Each structure stands twice: as structure tokens, then as C-alpha cells.
Amino acid sequence: MTSFKTICARAEKRKGGPKALEKLMPEKPDLKGLAKRGDDRILAEMTKRVFCAGFAWSVIETKWDGFEDAFLRFQPAKLTFQPEDYWEALLRDARIVRNGAKIMSVRDNAAFIQEIAKEHGSFGRFLAKWPPSDQIGLLDLLSKRGSRLGGNTGQMLLRFVGWDGFVTSRDVVACLRDAGLNIAEEVKSKGDLAKVQAQFNAWAEETGLSYTYLSRICALSVGENRSE
């Protein structure tokens, strides 16, 4: 496997040097902040990632104030006690994107968050304690106990709430394959995810960098060199 030093050097060359690459890095993972994040904000981010999946993100962002109002500011306890009439009315609510399966995922994920919060104090605390060296275990839990949180949606949720993890985007997978990892062009199988996890674990040990940074540098080291 290619060392991460080589991958980082390639990304620096493509983006104009170490300082230019550093400016393209995301915010550092904030586990303390994540642990303090309210369950309502976690549910809001879950909902946003679910609705963005397979849809224009800009549309969801434009309508987001309407989502907040329609879903009662995403307070899990309130949502889980709403009657069927409330959920049926949302199917006709122009403030949101009226996708029945995604709307009902909000109710299911509100219950999921409450279950985890009872076990760990809050969903944010639960996430903050989960080690990045076992991201695939966390993704499996999100997929099985949550609603519509499998695949890339789960990865994007973790990234947007500030958890320290990788995202198997097209460019990240291309970087891994170029480095010598034997995985498919689209990482979907548990076997391929395990290989990706093991490689990021190795690179984290090699460099001391966060998984979020490793993932981002990977993405910037290959593919179309778009101007930022």
C-alpha cells in the first residue's frame, strides 16, 4: 500500500502547496461539542441527510425553515407522541418535501434517538464515545436501528454532526484503489467497508491525523482538480 505521506504530497502539489491544502480542510472533529449537542439537533441533521439523499441539497436547504416548523423543531419526545393525523397531514404540507417514506423516517428516528439517549444520556454522548477505528460498527448500528440511515446517508450524518470519520465518496475510493486497496469502485459490501476501515486505521496510526482529515486529503489527491 502507498504510504499516506505520498498521497498527501500529491494532494499538496495539486492544490498549490501545504498551506493551500490546509485551507481546504474541514473543521476539526469536535467530540466535546458533539457530546453536548441536543437530541433535537441530532434528529434535525438526521432528517436533513435523509431528505438530501437522492435529491437536490439546495432545495432542502431552501425549505429548511419550513422543515423545522413542520417537524416541531425536531423534539423527539413531542414527535413520538403525535397522532396518525399529524403524520398524514405532513403528506400534504407544502413547507416540506412530501415524500411519505422519508417523512415517516422522522418518527422512527425520533424513537431511535430516545432509545439511545436512555442508554447513554444523549445521542451526542453516545456518538462522542464511539471510536473512529470502528466506524463500520457504528454505520451498521445506524442502518439496523435507525431508519434510512444506511450507506452514504449514515456517513454524511456522522460528518455533518462533527464525528471523526471517513466518507467513501467517489474520489476517496479512487484514492484507496490507486493506493493498492482491492475494493470495488462503489464500496457497498461489508467486506470492502472492512478493508477501507483497516486502511484508514493504518493511515491514522502512521500520521496521527484525524480520519476526517485523512478522508479529505484522499479526495483532494485524485480526480478532477477543480478550483475552489
Backbone hydrogen bonds in HBPLUS format (Angstrom, degrees):
<---DONOR---> <-ACCEPTOR-->    atom                        ^
c    i                          cat <-CA-CA->   ^        H-A-AA   ^      H-
h    n   atom  resd res      DA  || num        DHA   H-A  angle D-A-AA Bond
n    s   type  num  typ     dist DA aas  dist angle  dist       angle   num
A0002-THR N   A0179-ALA O   3.03 MM 177  4.84 152.9  2.10 132.1 140.3     1
A0006-THR N   A0003-SER O   3.23 MM   3  5.60 130.9  2.48 103.9 114.1     2
A0008-CYS N   A0004-PHE O   2.82 MM   4  5.99 163.8  1.85 155.6 159.4     3
A0009-ALA N   A0005-LYS O   3.02 MM   4  6.15 154.4  2.08 141.3 148.2     4
A0010-ARG N   A0006-THR O   3.08 MM   4  6.32 150.5  2.17 143.8 151.2     5
A0011-ALA N   A0007-ILE O   3.02 MM   4  6.33 154.8  2.09 147.1 154.0     6
A0012-GLU N   A0008-CYS O   2.89 MM   4  6.16 156.8  1.95 150.7 157.2     7
A0013-LYS N   A0009-ALA O   3.02 MM   4  6.20 156.5  2.08 144.0 150.0     8
A0014-ARG N   A0010-ARG O   3.01 MM   4  6.22 155.9  2.07 146.6 153.1     9
A0015-LYS N   A0011-ALA O   3.01 MM   4  6.13 145.1  2.14 145.5 154.3    10
A0016-GLY N   A0012-GLU O   2.98 MM   4  5.91 114.8  2.42 143.7 155.4    11
A0017-GLY N   A0012-GLU O   2.62 MM   5  4.47 163.2  1.64 146.6 143.3    12
A0021-LEU N   A0017-GLY O   2.97 MM   4  6.22 154.6  2.04 154.3 162.3    13
A0022-GLU N   A0018-PRO O   2.94 MM   4  6.14 155.2  2.00 146.9 153.7    14
A0023-LYS N   A0019-LYS O   3.20 MM   4  6.45 145.8  2.32 141.0 148.5    15
A0024-LEU N   A0021-LEU O   2.95 MM   3  5.26 145.2  2.07 106.6 117.2    16
A0025-MET N   A0022-GLU O   3.16 MM   3  5.34 164.7  2.18 108.1 112.4    17
A0034-LEU N   A0030-ASP O   2.89 MM   4  6.13 151.9  1.97 146.1 155.1    18
A0035-ALA N   A0031-LEU O   2.90 MM   4  6.04 156.0  1.96 143.6 149.0    19
A0036-LYS N   A0032-LYS O   3.27 MM   4  6.52 136.0  2.48 136.7 147.3    20
A0036-LYS N   A0033-GLY O   3.17 MM   3  5.19 131.8  2.42  94.6 107.4    21
A0037-ARG N   A0034-LEU O   3.09 MM   3  5.10 151.0  2.18 101.1 110.1    22
A0041-ARG N   A0038-GLY O   3.05 MM   3  5.36 125.6  2.35 102.7 115.8    23
A0042-ILE N   A0038-GLY O   3.12 MM   4  6.51 150.0  2.21 148.7 157.6    24
A0043-LEU N   A0039-ASP O   2.93 MM   4  6.15 162.4  1.96 148.1 152.5    25
A0044-ALA N   A0040-ASP O   2.93 MM   4  6.11 148.1  2.04 137.6 146.9    26
A0045-GLU N   A0041-ARG O   3.05 MM   4  6.22 157.8  2.10 141.6 146.4    27
A0046-MET N   A0042-ILE O   2.89 MM   4  6.17 158.2  1.94 151.1 157.8    28
A0047-THR N   A0043-LEU O   2.91 MM   4  6.08 163.6  1.94 149.1 153.2    29
A0048-LYS N   A0044-ALA O   2.94 MM   4  6.20 156.8  2.00 146.8 153.3    30
A0049-ARG N   A0045-GLU O   2.95 MM   4  6.15 162.6  1.98 152.6 156.5    31
A0050-VAL N   A0046-MET O   2.92 MM   4  6.17 156.9  1.98 151.1 158.0    32
A0051-PHE N   A0047-THR O   2.94 MM   4  6.12 167.0  1.96 154.5 157.5    33
A0052-CYS N   A0048-LYS O   2.89 MM   4  5.97 143.5  2.03 142.1 152.5    34
A0053-ALA N   A0049-ARG O   3.16 MM   4  6.22 134.4  2.38 138.3 147.7    35
A0055-PHE N   A0052-CYS O   3.00 MM   3  5.06 159.8  2.04 132.0 126.7    36
A0059-VAL N   A0056-ALA O   3.12 MM   3  5.58 133.2  2.35 109.0 119.7    37
A0061-GLU N   A0057-TRP O   2.95 MM   4  6.24 164.1  1.98 158.1 162.7    38
A0062-THR N   A0058-SER O   2.98 MM   4  6.09 157.4  2.03 143.3 149.3    39
A0063-LYS N   A0059-VAL O   3.10 MM   4  6.31 149.1  2.20 144.9 152.5    40
A0064-TRP N   A0061-GLU O   3.23 MM   3  5.03 163.4  2.26 102.1 106.7    41
A0066-GLY N   A0063-LYS O   2.93 MM   3  5.41 124.4  2.25 112.1 126.2    42
A0067-PHE N   A0063-LYS O   3.14 MM   4  6.54 145.6  2.27 144.6 154.9    43
A0067-PHE N   A0064-TRP O   2.99 MM   3  4.86 115.8  2.42  92.8 109.0    44
A0068-GLU N   A0064-TRP O   2.94 MM   4  6.28 160.2  1.98 157.7 161.7    45
A0069-ASP N   A0065-ASP O   3.11 MM   4  6.42 157.6  2.17 146.2 151.4    46
A0070-ALA N   A0066-GLY O   2.86 MM   4  5.97 169.2  1.87 152.8 156.4    47
A0071-PHE N   A0067-PHE O   2.90 MM   4  5.90 158.8  1.95 154.1 158.4    48
A0073-ARG N   A0068-GLU O   2.76 MM   5  4.70 163.4  1.78 165.4 160.1    49
A0072-LEU N   A0069-ASP O   3.26 MM   3  5.34 154.7  2.33 113.3 110.7    50
A0074-PHE N   A0071-PHE O   2.83 MM   3  5.41 152.3  1.91 119.5 128.8    51
A0079-LEU N   A0075-GLN O   3.07 MM   4  6.29 165.6  2.09 161.4 166.0    52
A0080-THR N   A0076-PRO O   3.00 MM   4  6.15 161.7  2.04 156.7 160.5    53
A0081-PHE N   A0078-LYS O   3.24 MM   3  5.46 145.5  2.36 101.8 111.6    54
A0082-GLN N   A0079-LEU O   3.19 MM   3  5.33 166.9  2.21 108.3 112.2    55
A0086-TYR N   A0083-PRO O   3.09 MM   3  5.56 131.9  2.33 108.9 119.8    56
A0088-GLU N   A0084-GLU O   2.91 MM   4  6.16 157.5  1.96 157.3 164.5    57
A0089-ALA N   A0085-ASP O   2.94 MM   4  6.06 148.6  2.04 143.7 151.6    58
A0090-LEU N   A0086-TYR O   3.27 MM   4  6.59 140.6  2.44 139.6 149.1    59
A0091-LEU N   A0088-GLU O   3.21 MM   3  5.50 143.4  2.35 102.6 112.2    60
A0092-ARG N   A0089-ALA O   2.98 MM   3  5.53 159.9  2.03 114.1 120.7    61
A0093-ASP N   A0090-LEU O   3.13 MM   3  4.74 165.1  2.15  99.6 104.0    62
A0096-ILE N   A0093-ASP O   3.37 MM   3  6.19 169.7  2.38 120.8 123.1    63
A0099-ASN N   A0097-VAL O   3.00 MM   2  5.92 131.6  2.24 108.4  94.1    64
A0103-ILE N   A0099-ASN O   2.85 MM   4  6.03 156.3  1.91 159.4 167.4    65
A0104-MET N   A0100-GLY O   3.03 MM   4  6.25 163.1  2.06 152.0 155.6    66
A0105-SER N   A0101-ALA O   3.11 MM   4  6.30 130.6  2.37 132.9 145.8    67
A0106-VAL N   A0103-ILE O   3.12 MM   3  5.61 146.7  2.23 108.0 116.7    68
A0108-ASP N   A0104-MET O   3.19 MM   4  6.54 165.0  2.21 150.1 153.8    69
A0109-ASN N   A0105-SER O   2.78 MM   4  5.89 157.9  1.83 146.6 152.9    70
A0110-ALA N   A0106-VAL O   2.89 MM   4  6.00 141.2  2.04 142.1 152.3    71
A0111-ALA N   A0107-ARG O   3.19 MM   4  6.50 155.7  2.25 146.9 152.0    72
A0112-PHE N   A0108-ASP O   2.97 MM   4  6.25 150.9  2.06 141.9 150.9    73
A0113-ILE N   A0109-ASN O   2.90 MM   4  6.01 161.3  1.94 144.4 148.3    74
A0114-GLN N   A0110-ALA O   3.10 MM   4  6.32 155.6  2.17 141.8 148.3    75
A0115-GLU N   A0111-ALA O   3.00 MM   4  6.26 153.0  2.08 146.8 153.9    76
A0116-ILE N   A0112-PHE O   3.08 MM   4  6.40 164.2  2.11 153.8 157.0    77
A0117-ALA N   A0113-ILE O   2.84 MM   4  5.98 159.3  1.89 150.5 157.1    78
A0118-LYS N   A0114-GLN O   3.00 MM   4  6.16 150.5  2.09 145.4 151.7    79
A0119-GLU N   A0116-ILE O   3.03 MM   3  5.12 125.3  2.34  97.3 111.7    80
A0120-HIS N   A0116-ILE O   2.90 MM   4  6.10 144.5  2.02 151.4 162.1    81
A0121-GLY N   A0117-ALA O   2.68 MM   4  4.76 137.2  1.86 140.3 141.1    82
A0126-PHE N   A0122-SER O   3.20 MM   4  6.43 157.2  2.25 142.7 148.9    83
A0127-LEU N   A0123-PHE O   2.99 MM   4  6.32 160.0  2.04 151.8 156.1    84
A0128-ALA N   A0124-GLY O   2.92 MM   4  6.11 162.9  1.95 150.3 155.4    85
A0129-LYS N   A0125-ARG O   3.16 MM   4  6.30 140.3  2.32 144.8 152.8    86
A0130-TRP N   A0127-LEU O   3.07 MM   3  5.31 146.8  2.18 105.3 115.2    87
A0134-ASP N   A0131-PRO O   3.06 MM   3  5.75 165.3  2.08 120.3 123.8    88
A0137-GLY N   A0134-ASP O   3.16 MM   3  5.36 131.8  2.41 100.3 112.4    89
A0138-LEU N   A0134-ASP O   3.33 MM   4  6.74 151.7  2.42 145.4 152.6    90
A0138-LEU N   A0135-GLN O   3.05 MM   3  5.08 116.6  2.47  96.2 111.6    91
A0139-LEU N   A0135-GLN O   2.84 MM   4  6.15 159.9  1.88 157.3 163.4    92
A0140-ASP N   A0136-ILE O   3.02 MM   4  6.08 148.3  2.12 134.7 142.9    93
A0141-LEU N   A0137-GLY O   3.09 MM   4  6.35 152.1  2.17 139.7 146.8    94
A0142-LEU N   A0138-LEU O   2.93 MM   4  6.24 162.5  1.97 153.8 158.2    95
A0143-SER N   A0139-LEU O   2.98 MM   4  6.13 155.3  2.04 144.1 150.7    96
A0144-LYS N   A0140-ASP O   2.98 MM   4  6.16 156.1  2.04 148.3 154.3    97
A0145-ARG N   A0141-LEU O   2.85 MM   4  5.81 169.8  1.86 157.5 160.6    98
A0146-GLY N   A0142-LEU O   2.92 MM   4  5.02 138.7  2.10 122.2 133.2    99
A0156-MET N   A0152-ASN O   2.87 MM   4  6.10 161.6  1.91 155.5 160.0   100
A0157-LEU N   A0153-THR O   2.92 MM   4  6.11 151.7  2.00 145.7 153.8   101
A0158-LEU N   A0154-GLY O   3.11 MM   4  6.36 164.8  2.13 149.5 152.1   102
A0159-ARG N   A0155-GLN O   3.03 MM   4  6.32 155.1  2.10 146.0 153.2   103
A0160-PHE N   A0156-MET O   2.91 MM   4  6.08 163.1  1.94 152.6 156.3   104
A0161-VAL N   A0157-LEU O   3.03 MM   4  6.24 143.3  2.17 152.0 161.2   105
A0163-TRP N   A0158-LEU O   2.92 MM   5  5.16 145.6  2.04 166.4 162.7   106
A0162-GLY N   A0159-ARG O   3.28 MM   3  5.39 153.6  2.35 100.8 108.5   107
A0173-VAL N   A0169-SER O   2.97 MM   4  6.15 167.2  1.98 157.7 160.8   108
A0174-ALA N   A0170-ARG O   2.96 MM   4  6.14 151.5  2.04 141.2 149.9   109
A0175-CYS N   A0171-ASP O   2.92 MM   4  6.13 151.7  2.00 144.4 151.4   110
A0176-LEU N   A0172-VAL O   3.00 MM   4  6.30 159.9  2.04 150.2 155.1   111
A0177-ARG N   A0173-VAL O   2.89 MM   4  6.11 162.1  1.92 152.9 157.6   112
A0178-ASP N   A0174-ALA O   2.90 MM   4  6.02 156.4  1.96 144.4 151.5   113
A0179-ALA N   A0175-CYS O   2.90 MM   4  6.10 139.8  2.06 142.1 153.4   114
A0181-LEU N   A0176-LEU O   2.99 MM   5  5.55 162.6  2.03 152.7 147.4   115
A0180-GLY N   A0177-ARG O   3.06 MM   3  5.19 152.0  2.14 100.8 109.6   116
A0183-ILE N   A0181-LEU O   3.08 MM   2  5.91 120.1  2.46 110.4  94.4   117
A0193-LEU N   A0189-SER O   3.03 MM   4  6.29 160.9  2.06 149.5 155.2   118
A0194-ALA N   A0190-LYS O   2.92 MM   4  6.06 150.2  2.01 143.8 151.5   119
A0195-LYS N   A0191-GLY O   3.13 MM   4  6.43 148.8  2.23 141.7 149.6   120
A0196-VAL N   A0192-ASP O   2.94 MM   4  6.26 157.4  1.99 151.3 157.4   121
A0197-GLN N   A0193-LEU O   2.89 MM   4  6.11 163.2  1.91 149.6 154.2   122
A0198-ALA N   A0194-ALA O   2.97 MM   4  6.14 162.4  2.00 145.5 150.3   123
A0199-GLN N   A0195-LYS O   3.00 MM   4  6.22 152.7  2.08 145.4 152.6   124
A0200-PHE N   A0196-VAL O   2.96 MM   4  6.24 163.7  1.99 156.5 160.4   125
A0201-ASN N   A0197-GLN O   2.86 MM   4  6.06 153.6  1.92 150.3 158.6   126
A0202-ALA N   A0198-ALA O   3.00 MM   4  6.23 151.6  2.09 140.5 147.7   127
A0203-TRP N   A0199-GLN O   2.92 MM   4  6.21 159.9  1.96 150.6 155.9   128
A0204-ALA N   A0200-PHE O   2.82 MM   4  5.93 153.1  1.89 146.6 154.0   129
A0205-GLU N   A0201-ASN O   3.05 MM   4  6.27 153.4  2.12 143.4 150.1   130
A0206-GLU N   A0202-ALA O   2.92 MM   4  6.14 149.6  2.01 143.3 152.5   131
A0207-THR N   A0203-TRP O   2.91 MM   4  6.01 156.7  1.97 150.5 154.8   132
A0208-GLY N   A0204-ALA O   2.77 MM   4  5.17 151.5  1.85 136.2 145.2   133
A0214-LEU N   A0210-SER O   2.99 MM   4  6.29 162.9  2.02 149.8 154.9   134
A0215-SER N   A0211-TYR O   2.93 MM   4  6.02 162.1  1.96 146.7 151.2   135
A0216-ARG N   A0212-THR O   3.06 MM   4  6.24 160.3  2.10 144.5 149.9   136
A0217-ILE N   A0213-TYR O   2.87 MM   4  6.03 168.3  1.88 159.0 161.7   137
A0218-CYS N   A0214-LEU O   2.98 MM   4  6.12 157.0  2.04 145.5 152.2   138
A0219-ALA N   A0215-SER O   3.08 MM   4  6.35 161.2  2.12 147.8 152.1   139
A0220-LEU N   A0216-ARG O   3.05 MM   4  6.33 147.7  2.16 146.6 155.4   140
A0221-SER N   A0218-CYS O   3.07 MM   3  5.25 154.1  2.13 105.6 113.8   141
A0226-ARG N   A0224-GLU O   2.98 MM   2  5.69 129.0  2.25 107.3  92.3   142
